[in-house]
Amino acid sequence: MYLSKEAKQDMFAKHGKDKNDTGSAEGQIALFTQRIEHLTEHLKQNRKDYNTERSLVMLVGKRRSLLDYLTKKDVLRYRAIVKELGLRK
């Protein structure tokens, strides 16, 4: 995969509670955002790669559902992760 184990641990340490907190919503949203950016760059070069396009759409949906969950659970955490990652609704 394009992300090394250390890079993922750094991402989870920055956005989650610690580097082993891989299940938190913030950590998952950050990981999905990284994957979405990677797939977007790939699709800019390979515009007819429909399998990757489908994967990207599914990944955006997963991230959206996690963001919706976080909105219902704790609005302050939602606002913090959106501001930190530069996402928009």
All heavy atoms as an XYZ file, in Angstrom:
734
protein
N       0.835     -1.180      0.000
C       0.000      0.000      0.000
C       0.883      1.248      0.000
O       2.063      1.184      0.318
C      -0.922     -0.045      1.215
C      -2.048      0.903      1.145
S      -3.175      0.592      2.510
C      -4.612      1.382      1.872
N       0.317      2.354     -0.322
C       1.078      3.592     -0.484
C       1.455      4.233      0.844
O       2.316      5.088      0.888
C       0.286      4.575     -1.334
C      -1.061      4.908     -0.766
C      -1.232      5.994      0.069
C      -2.158      4.107     -1.033
C      -2.451      6.291      0.610
C      -3.380      4.398     -0.495
C      -3.524      5.481      0.318
O      -4.738      5.765      0.857
N       0.815      3.867      1.946
C       1.160      4.412      3.260
C       1.913      3.363      4.069
O       1.476      2.229      4.193
C      -0.098      4.804      4.038
C      -0.718      6.135      3.701
C      -1.993      6.334      4.500
C       0.228      7.259      3.963
N       3.027      3.769      4.643
C       3.782      2.831      5.470
C       3.127      2.726      6.845
O       2.270      3.528      7.232
C       5.224      3.318      5.626
O       5.251      4.524      6.361
N       3.540      1.736      7.594
C       2.997      1.512      8.919
C       3.288      2.705      9.833
O       2.436      3.126     10.617
C       3.601      0.237      9.503
C       3.029     -0.185     10.808
C       3.622     -1.506     11.252
C       3.053     -1.946     12.582
N       3.605     -3.216     13.031
N       4.478      3.262      9.701
C       4.861      4.406     10.526
C       4.027      5.640     10.190
O       3.641      6.407     11.074
C       6.354      4.719     10.367
C       7.279      3.672     10.922
C       7.451      2.465      9.994
O       7.206      2.602      8.768
O       7.795      1.402     10.507
N       3.753      5.838      8.907
C       2.951      6.991      8.489
C       1.531      6.888      9.047
O       0.950      7.884      9.495
C       2.912      7.097      6.975
N       0.973      5.675      9.032
C      -0.358      5.476      9.590
C      -0.358      5.717     11.092
O      -1.269      6.342     11.633
C      -0.856      4.060      9.303
C      -1.312      3.842      7.895
C      -1.883      2.455      7.752
C      -2.257      2.159      6.326
N      -2.794      0.814      6.178
N       0.684      5.223     11.776
C       0.753      5.427     13.219
C       0.861      6.908     13.555
O       0.254      7.379     14.521
C       1.936      4.661     13.817
C       1.704      3.170     13.899
C       2.888      2.426     14.488
O       3.978      2.974     14.603
N       2.668      1.175     14.852
N       1.623      7.658     12.772
C       1.725      9.099     12.980
C       0.369      9.779     12.779
O      -0.011     10.680     13.532
C       2.759      9.718     12.040
C       4.179      9.307     12.377
O       4.414      8.861     13.527
O       5.047      9.427     11.488
N      -0.351      9.327     11.755
C      -1.660      9.899     11.463
C      -2.630      9.616     12.613
O      -3.354     10.507     13.059
C      -2.211      9.319     10.159
C      -3.480      9.961      9.690
S      -4.120      9.245      8.173
C      -2.699      9.324      7.118
N      -2.634      8.383     13.108
C      -3.525      8.034     14.208
C      -3.108      8.734     15.498
O      -3.950      9.107     16.306
C      -3.582      6.526     14.412
C      -4.347      5.802     13.333
C      -3.783      4.755     12.643
C      -5.642      6.174     13.010
C      -4.481      4.097     11.648
C      -6.346      5.526     12.025
C      -5.775      4.482     11.337
N      -1.808      8.930     15.700
C      -1.346      9.644     16.892
C      -1.769     11.110     16.838
O      -2.115     11.705     17.864
C       0.168      9.533     17.009
N      -1.749     11.677     15.652
C      -2.108     13.096     15.501
C      -3.611     13.316     15.643
O      -4.050     14.265     16.285
C      -1.630     13.595     14.138
C      -1.893     15.060     13.900
C      -1.348     15.498     12.564
C      -1.645     16.964     12.311
N      -1.250     17.372     10.970
N      -4.420     12.435     15.059
C      -5.859     12.652     15.023
C      -6.623     11.827     16.052
O      -7.741     12.170     16.394
C      -6.409     12.364     13.621
C      -5.823     13.248     12.575
N      -6.132     14.576     12.480
C      -4.915     13.003     11.602
C      -5.448     15.104     11.476
N      -4.707     14.170     10.926
N      -6.035     10.728     16.521
C      -6.704      9.914     17.531
C      -6.174     10.225     18.908
O      -5.549     11.257     19.161
N      -6.401      9.307     19.833
C      -5.906      9.503     21.193
C      -4.427      9.141     21.298
O      -3.660      9.807     21.974
C      -6.719      8.660     22.161
C      -8.167      9.117     22.239
C      -8.988      8.209     23.094
C     -10.448      8.652     23.040
N     -11.353      7.626     23.468
N      -4.039      8.046     20.645
C      -2.628      7.662     20.577
C      -2.398      6.881     19.290
O      -3.308      6.708     18.498
C      -2.192      6.863     21.817
C      -2.914      5.533     21.958
O      -3.827      5.262     21.171
O      -2.551      4.764     22.863
N      -1.161      6.404     19.090
C      -0.833      5.762     17.803
C      -1.529      4.418     17.614
O      -1.676      3.947     16.500
C       0.677      5.600     17.663
C       1.290      4.607     18.610
C       2.766      4.483     18.354
C       3.354      3.425     19.276
N       4.751      3.233     19.036
N      -1.985      3.795     18.706
C      -2.673      2.514     18.595
C      -4.190      2.665     18.556
O      -4.911      1.680     18.503
C      -2.279      1.615     19.770
C      -0.821      1.235     19.702
O      -0.272      1.038     18.626
N      -0.178      1.153     20.853
N      -4.685      3.882     18.577
C      -6.117      4.148     18.546
C      -6.592      4.211     17.095
O      -6.900      5.269     16.566
C      -6.412      5.458     19.282
C      -7.896      5.718     19.396
O      -8.682      4.761     19.311
O      -8.266      6.891     19.559
N      -6.662      3.065     16.461
C      -7.009      3.022     15.040
C      -8.506      2.997     14.798
O      -8.943      3.154     13.665
C      -6.393      1.781     14.375
O      -6.895      0.613     15.028
C      -4.884      1.816     14.466
N      -9.300      2.822     15.834
C     -10.734      2.693     15.651
C     -11.515      3.966     15.883
O     -12.719      3.999     15.649
N     -10.857      5.024     16.329
C     -11.591      6.251     16.595
C     -12.101      6.856     15.287
O     -11.509      6.692     14.223
C     -10.707      7.265     17.321
O      -9.706      7.731     16.468
N     -13.202      7.560     15.401
C     -13.803      8.163     14.207
C     -12.861      9.175     13.580
O     -12.741      9.237     12.349
C     -15.130      8.819     14.576
N     -12.168      9.956     14.409
C     -11.258     10.967     13.870
C     -10.111     10.330     13.107
O      -9.723     10.799     12.036
C     -10.695     11.844     14.995
C     -11.700     12.755     15.620
C     -12.365     12.135     16.841
O     -12.272     10.903     17.013
O     -12.977     12.883     17.605
N      -9.553      9.253     13.626
C      -8.461      8.552     12.947
C      -8.903      7.958     11.628
O      -8.198      8.039     10.617
N     -10.097      7.359     11.620
C     -10.622      6.775     10.388
C     -10.915      7.853      9.347
O     -10.625      7.673      8.164
C     -11.893      5.971     10.694
C     -11.643      4.725     11.489
C     -10.808      3.718     10.732
O     -11.052      3.444      9.557
N      -9.801      3.188     11.385
N     -11.458      8.965      9.780
C     -11.753     10.059      8.849
C     -10.459     10.596      8.246
O     -10.385     10.871      7.045
C     -12.555     11.165      9.554
C     -13.959     10.670      9.866
C     -12.613     12.429      8.713
C     -14.747     11.564     10.800
N      -9.428     10.722      9.069
C      -8.132     11.206      8.563
C      -7.544     10.217      7.562
O      -7.007     10.619      6.521
C      -7.169     11.415      9.724
N      -7.647      8.921      7.849
C      -7.134      7.905      6.930
C      -7.918      7.911      5.616
O      -7.324      7.851      4.535
C      -7.207      6.516      7.580
C      -6.644      5.366      6.776
C      -5.134      5.544      6.591
C      -6.926      4.052      7.451
N      -9.237      8.008      5.707
C     -10.061      8.069      4.493
C      -9.732      9.301      3.672
O      -9.682      9.245      2.440
C     -11.548      8.058      4.846
C     -12.067      6.721      5.327
C     -13.294      6.638      5.935
C     -11.335      5.564      5.172
C     -13.795      5.421      6.376
C     -11.815      4.343      5.611
C     -13.058      4.273      6.216
N      -9.486     10.419      4.342
C      -9.147     11.652      3.635
C      -7.838     11.493      2.875
O      -7.724     11.913      1.719
C      -9.065     12.828      4.619
O     -10.325     12.958      5.284
C      -8.738     14.117      3.907
N      -6.859     10.862      3.495
C      -5.576     10.614      2.833
C      -5.769      9.724      1.610
O      -5.206      9.986      0.544
C      -4.607      9.962      3.827
C      -3.270      9.611      3.242
C      -2.456     10.838      2.881
O      -2.588     11.883      3.499
N      -1.615     10.705      1.890
N      -6.579      8.661      1.763
C      -6.837      7.761      0.638
C      -7.599      8.457     -0.480
O      -7.326      8.236     -1.661
C      -7.603      6.531      1.114
C      -6.753      5.606      1.966
C      -7.515      4.423      2.481
N      -8.035      3.612      1.390
C      -8.977      2.687      1.560
N      -9.496      2.463      2.738
N      -9.401      1.975      0.531
N      -8.550      9.329     -0.118
C      -9.324     10.063     -1.116
C      -8.414     10.992     -1.913
O      -8.515     11.070     -3.143
C     -10.474     10.829     -0.441
C     -11.559      9.850      0.001
C     -11.055     11.888     -1.358
C     -12.608     10.441      0.908
N      -7.508     11.669     -1.238
C      -6.572     12.549     -1.942
C      -5.678     11.746     -2.886
O      -5.402     12.183     -4.011
C      -5.723     13.311     -0.926
C      -6.493     14.356     -0.161
C      -5.710     14.938      0.996
O      -4.548     14.517      1.212
O      -6.263     15.811      1.685
N      -5.242     10.585     -2.448
C      -4.386      9.734     -3.277
C      -5.141      9.260     -4.521
O      -4.610      9.328     -5.645
C      -3.901      8.535     -2.450
C      -3.078      7.569     -3.228
N      -1.771      7.831     -3.570
C      -3.356      6.352     -3.739
C      -1.284      6.807     -4.261
N      -2.229      5.895     -4.368
N      -6.375      8.804     -4.339
C      -7.159      8.322     -5.476
C      -7.531      9.461     -6.424
O      -7.601      9.261     -7.637
C      -8.418      7.616     -4.989
C      -8.195      6.279     -4.282
C      -9.513      5.726     -3.785
C      -7.512      5.284     -5.182
N      -7.750     10.649     -5.895
C      -8.072     11.799     -6.731
C      -6.905     12.139     -7.650
O      -7.097     12.413     -8.846
C      -8.437     13.009     -5.854
O      -9.538     12.648     -5.022
C      -8.816     14.196     -6.706
N      -5.692     12.112     -7.099
C      -4.508     12.362     -7.927
C      -4.357     11.287     -9.005
O      -3.991     11.580    -10.137
C      -3.255     12.414     -7.052
C      -3.179     13.645     -6.191
C      -3.200     14.931     -7.007
O      -2.491     15.015     -8.034
O      -3.939     15.848     -6.610
N      -4.643     10.040     -8.649
C      -4.560      8.949     -9.619
C      -5.568      9.157    -10.749
O      -5.247      8.955    -11.924
C      -4.821      7.609     -8.914
C      -4.948      6.457     -9.854
N      -3.849      5.850    -10.415
C      -6.025      5.802    -10.332
C      -4.259      4.861    -11.207
N      -5.572      4.824    -11.174
N      -6.776      9.584    -10.385
C      -7.807      9.763    -11.405
C      -7.556     10.974    -12.297
O      -8.056     11.028    -13.416
C      -9.186      9.881    -10.755
C      -9.776      8.549    -10.312
C     -11.056      8.772     -9.540
C     -10.035      7.656    -11.505
N      -6.786     11.937    -11.827
C      -6.435     13.069    -12.691
C      -5.565     12.612    -13.855
O      -5.640     13.152    -14.948
C      -5.708     14.144    -11.885
C      -6.625     14.936    -10.992
C      -5.859     15.981    -10.223
C      -6.778     16.738     -9.278
N      -6.041     17.718     -8.467
N      -4.744     11.592    -13.616
C      -3.870     11.075    -14.661
C      -4.540      9.964    -15.466
O      -4.245      9.777    -16.643
C      -2.582     10.537    -14.052
C      -1.765     11.590    -13.371
C      -0.590     11.016    -12.607
O      -0.421      9.800    -12.571
N       0.206     11.877    -12.000
N      -5.426      9.204    -14.834
C      -6.069      8.057    -15.475
C      -7.584      8.239    -15.411
O      -8.264      7.609    -14.619
C      -5.677      6.766    -14.751
C      -4.191      6.594    -14.670
O      -3.521      6.405    -15.665
N      -3.660      6.689    -13.465
N      -8.099      9.086    -16.272
C      -9.493      9.469    -16.150
C     -10.470      8.357    -16.552
O     -11.655      8.438    -16.235
C      -9.779     10.728    -16.956
C      -9.559     10.598    -18.433
C      -9.800     11.922    -19.140
N      -9.722     11.766    -20.570
C     -10.747     11.457    -21.341
N     -11.939     11.313    -20.810
N     -10.611     11.311    -22.640
N     -10.023      7.324    -17.228
C     -10.922      6.245    -17.633
C     -10.848      5.031    -16.706
O     -11.381      3.975    -17.016
C     -10.614      5.817    -19.059
C     -10.994      6.866    -20.075
C     -10.906      6.337    -21.470
C     -11.365      7.385    -22.453
N     -11.399      6.858    -23.816
N     -10.216      5.194    -15.578
C     -10.108      4.114    -14.602
C     -11.386      4.092    -13.758
O     -11.464      4.683    -12.685
C      -8.866      4.321    -13.719
C      -8.584      3.136    -12.835
O      -9.397      2.191    -12.824
O      -7.555      3.157    -12.145
N     -12.394      3.404    -14.256
C     -13.714      3.443    -13.634
C     -13.769      2.655    -12.333
O     -14.573      2.978    -11.453
C     -14.768      2.952    -14.613
C     -14.813      3.803    -15.859
C     -14.497      3.288    -17.095
C     -15.148      5.152    -15.773
C     -14.512      4.084    -18.224
C     -15.174      5.962    -16.889
C     -14.851      5.415    -18.120
O     -14.865      6.206    -19.224
N     -12.941      1.631    -12.184
C     -12.914      0.888    -10.924
C     -12.412      1.770     -9.787
O     -12.957      1.746     -8.683
C     -12.025     -0.349    -11.049
C     -12.626     -1.389    -11.958
O     -13.841     -1.559    -11.982
N     -11.791     -2.096    -12.701
N     -11.391      2.552    -10.054
C     -10.879      3.467     -9.041
C     -11.901      4.563     -8.752
O     -12.062      4.986     -7.604
C      -9.548      4.080     -9.495
O      -8.626      3.028     -9.730
C      -8.990      5.015     -8.455
N     -12.601      5.003     -9.782
C     -13.625      6.027     -9.598
C     -14.739      5.519     -8.683
O     -15.197      6.224     -7.773
C     -14.209      6.431    -10.943
C     -15.187      7.560    -10.885
C     -15.697      7.964    -12.262
O     -15.227      7.420    -13.275
O     -16.594      8.834    -12.303
N     -15.131      4.270     -8.879
C     -16.155      3.674     -8.027
C     -15.652      3.550     -6.594
O     -16.378      3.837     -5.640
C     -16.552      2.306     -8.562
C     -17.628      1.633     -7.746
C     -18.063      0.307     -8.368
N     -19.194     -0.238     -7.667
C     -19.104     -1.046     -6.625
N     -17.918     -1.396     -6.147
N     -20.192     -1.509     -6.038
N     -14.414      3.138     -6.434
C     -13.827      3.031     -5.099
C     -13.779      4.384     -4.404
O     -14.030      4.482     -3.195
C     -12.412      2.459     -5.176
O     -12.416      1.176     -5.726
N     -13.466      5.413     -5.165
C     -13.407      6.762     -4.614
C     -14.783      7.210     -4.131
O     -14.919      7.757     -3.028
C     -12.869      7.738     -5.661
C     -12.824      9.208     -5.272
C     -11.847      9.419     -4.127
C     -12.423     10.052     -6.463
N     -15.807      6.957     -4.913
C     -17.165      7.347     -4.539
C     -17.602      6.596     -3.281
O     -18.201      7.177     -2.367
C     -18.149      7.099     -5.706
C     -19.585      7.251     -5.262
C     -17.843      8.040     -6.851
N     -17.275      5.322     -3.193
C     -17.623      4.536     -2.008
C     -16.888      5.050     -0.769
O     -17.458      5.122      0.327
C     -17.325      3.064     -2.243
C     -18.269      2.414     -3.228
S     -17.823      0.737     -3.713
C     -17.620     -0.069     -2.153
N     -15.629      5.418     -0.945
C     -14.824      5.919      0.161
C     -15.338      7.269      0.661
O     -15.375      7.514      1.871
C     -13.371      6.027     -0.288
C     -12.292      6.071      0.761
C     -12.372      4.860      1.664
C     -10.932      6.099      0.097
N     -15.756      8.113     -0.258
C     -16.335      9.398      0.130
C     -17.627      9.164      0.916
O     -17.892      9.846      1.912
C     -16.585     10.289     -1.113
C     -17.425     11.499     -0.763
C     -15.267     10.714     -1.715
N     -18.400      8.177      0.512
C     -19.627      7.845      1.237
C     -19.344      7.342      2.641
O     -20.050      7.696      3.597
N     -18.314      6.522      2.786
C     -17.938      6.033      4.114
C     -17.498      7.173      5.015
O     -17.863      7.243      6.193
C     -16.799      5.019      4.010
C     -17.209      3.657      3.564
C     -16.000      2.744      3.584
C     -16.308      1.367      3.091
N     -15.130      0.489      3.148
N     -16.700      8.085      4.453
C     -16.240      9.220      5.241
C     -17.412     10.103      5.634
O     -17.495     10.585      6.760
C     -15.208     10.029      4.455
C     -14.648     11.195      5.280
C     -13.621     11.980      4.537
N     -14.205     12.730      3.447
C     -13.519     13.515      2.631
N     -12.213     13.644      2.768
N     -14.098     14.163      1.666
N     -18.349     10.308      4.700
C     -19.528     11.119      4.988
C     -20.339     10.504      6.115
O     -20.834     11.209      7.010
C     -20.376     11.253      3.720
C     -21.604     12.107      3.878
C     -21.256     13.573      3.899
N     -21.345     14.060      5.267
C     -20.733     15.130      5.737
N     -19.959     15.844      4.969
N     -20.876     15.503      6.969
N     -20.503      9.172      6.105
C     -21.293      8.534      7.152
C     -20.587      8.629      8.505
O     -21.243      8.807      9.541
C     -21.600      7.082      6.798
O     -20.424      6.311      6.755
N     -19.266      8.539      8.518
C     -18.532      8.717      9.773
C     -18.659     10.156     10.279
O     -18.798     10.386     11.484
C     -17.050      8.377      9.580
C     -16.654      6.938      9.817
C     -15.184      6.743      9.504
C     -16.939      6.511     11.226
N     -18.615     11.115      9.371
C     -18.794     12.505      9.768
C     -20.201     12.746     10.308
O     -20.382     13.483     11.284
C     -18.495     13.442      8.597
C     -17.021     13.598      8.240
C     -16.875     14.306      6.904
C     -16.265     14.339      9.318
N     -21.205     12.123      9.703
C     -22.576     12.248     10.201
C     -22.696     11.635     11.594
O     -23.358     12.183     12.469
C     -23.564     11.581      9.250
C     -23.721     12.330      7.949
O     -23.342     13.526      7.893
O     -24.203     11.729      6.971
N     -22.061     10.482     11.795
C     -22.050      9.842     13.109
C     -21.419     10.759     14.149
O     -21.950     10.925     15.247
C     -21.287      8.514     13.050
C     -20.873      7.995     14.393
C     -21.794      7.362     15.229
C     -19.567      8.140     14.848
C     -21.419      6.892     16.472
C     -19.188      7.674     16.090
C     -20.117      7.043     16.890
O     -19.740      6.592     18.123
N     -20.313     11.363     13.782
C     -19.612     12.237     14.712
C     -20.432     13.487     15.015
O     -20.390     14.014     16.130
C     -18.246     12.611     14.135
C     -17.164     13.000     15.107
C     -16.956     11.929     16.160
C     -15.862     13.244     14.376
N     -21.208     13.961     14.034
C     -22.086     15.104     14.261
C     -23.128     14.774     15.320
O     -23.391     15.571     16.216
C     -22.801     15.512     12.955
O     -21.826     15.777     11.961
C     -23.670     16.730     13.154
N     -23.713     13.585     15.228
C     -24.727     13.178     16.200
C     -24.116     12.904     17.566
O     -24.719     13.205     18.592
C     -25.449     11.919     15.718
C     -26.292     12.115     14.494
C     -26.891     10.810     14.060
C     -27.266     10.855     12.601
N     -27.609      9.534     12.094
N     -22.926     12.338     17.582
C     -22.287     11.923     18.830
C     -21.716     13.119     19.599
O     -21.985     13.266     20.781
C     -21.174     10.931     18.490
C     -20.518     10.284     19.648
C     -21.332      9.149     20.151
C     -20.516      8.403     21.196
N     -21.323      7.486     21.925
N     -20.910     13.942     18.916
C     -20.253     15.063     19.592
C     -19.909     16.134     18.554
O     -18.982     15.964     17.761
C     -18.989     14.572     20.292
C     -18.361     15.621     21.183
O     -18.916     16.730     21.263
O     -17.330     15.328     21.799
N     -20.650     17.226     18.569
C     -20.491     18.274     17.567
C     -19.120     18.944     17.662
O     -18.528     19.307     16.641
C     -21.628     19.314     17.695
C     -21.406     20.486     16.778
C     -22.950     18.669     17.414
N     -18.594     19.083     18.864
C     -17.292     19.736     19.026
C     -16.175     18.923     18.372
O     -15.276     19.489     17.735
C     -16.996     19.961     20.504
C     -17.963     20.905     21.229
C     -17.616     20.987     22.701
C     -17.954     22.267     20.583
N     -16.217     17.602     18.523
C     -15.217     16.746     17.863
C     -15.361     16.832     16.347
O     -14.368     16.852     15.615
C     -15.380     15.288     18.313
C     -14.881     15.041     19.712
C     -15.217     13.663     20.225
N     -14.833     12.584     19.344
C     -15.277     11.333     19.470
N     -16.117     11.015     20.433
N     -14.885     10.394     18.631
N     -16.616     16.891     15.866
C     -16.871     17.015     14.433
C     -16.280     18.314     13.890
O     -15.573     18.306     12.880
C     -18.378     16.968     14.176
C     -18.777     17.400     12.780
C     -18.623     16.527     11.710
C     -19.284     18.663     12.527
C     -18.976     16.911     10.429
C     -19.638     19.053     11.250
C     -19.481     18.168     10.205
O     -19.812     18.554      8.939
N     -16.545     19.407     14.567
C     -16.031     20.704     14.110
C     -14.510     20.739     14.128
O     -13.880     21.309     13.237
C     -16.591     21.820     14.975
C     -18.062     22.059     14.736
C     -18.597     23.168     15.603
N     -20.028     23.325     15.402
C     -20.835     23.847     16.303
N     -20.356     24.281     17.451
N     -22.118     23.953     16.054
N     -13.915     20.104     15.143
C     -12.455     20.095     15.249
C     -11.822     19.325     14.099
O     -10.854     19.792     13.487
C     -12.039     19.493     16.586
N     -12.352     18.147     13.769
C     -11.747     17.323     12.708
C     -11.976     17.967     11.336
O     -11.101     17.926     10.473
C     -12.255     15.863     12.753
C     -11.387     14.958     11.883
C     -13.689     15.733     12.343
C     -10.025     14.705     12.403
N     -13.136     18.591     11.126
C     -13.406     19.255      9.845
C     -12.456     20.426      9.648
O     -11.899     20.622      8.564
C     -14.891     19.698      9.768
C     -15.103     20.663      8.632
C     -15.782     18.499      9.608
N     -12.241     21.187     10.719
C     -11.336     22.330     10.625
C      -9.900     21.868     10.431
O      -9.137     22.439      9.625
C     -11.450     23.170     11.892
C     -10.645     24.431     11.864
C     -10.878     25.255     13.111
C     -10.083     26.537     13.042
N     -10.276     27.341     14.254
N      -9.507     20.813     11.131
C      -8.127     20.312     11.069
C      -7.785     19.742      9.691
O      -6.686     19.940      9.174
C      -7.936     19.239     12.143
C      -6.523     18.860     12.390
C      -6.407     17.944     13.597
O      -7.191     18.118     14.539
O      -5.540     17.068     13.571
N      -8.739     19.029      9.088
C      -8.482     18.411      7.782
C      -8.862     19.314      6.620
O      -8.572     18.988      5.466
C      -9.241     17.082      7.678
C      -8.789     15.997      8.627
C      -9.692     14.778      8.504
C      -7.350     15.594      8.353
N      -9.530     20.408      6.894
C      -9.919     21.324      5.824
C     -11.046     20.779      4.965
O     -11.079     21.021      3.760
N     -11.978     20.063      5.574
C     -13.103     19.504      4.841
C     -14.228     20.522      4.787
O     -14.285     21.459      5.578
C     -13.606     18.229      5.526
C     -12.609     17.106      5.668
C     -13.221     15.964      6.448
C     -12.114     16.640      4.333
N     -15.154     20.310      3.884
C     -16.322     21.177      3.803
C     -17.534     20.297      3.608
O     -17.458     19.197      3.069
C     -16.201     22.177      2.661
C     -16.011     21.556      1.297
C     -15.785     22.623      0.250
N     -15.470     22.017     -1.016
C     -16.364     21.691     -1.945
N     -17.632     21.902     -1.707
N     -16.002     21.140     -3.069
N     -18.661     20.773      4.047
C     -19.900     20.000      3.957
C     -20.496     20.174      2.582
O     -20.518     21.227      2.030
C     -20.877     20.476      5.025
C     -22.231     19.865      4.959
C     -22.325     18.666      5.809
C     -23.794     18.200      5.788
N     -23.939     16.868      6.133
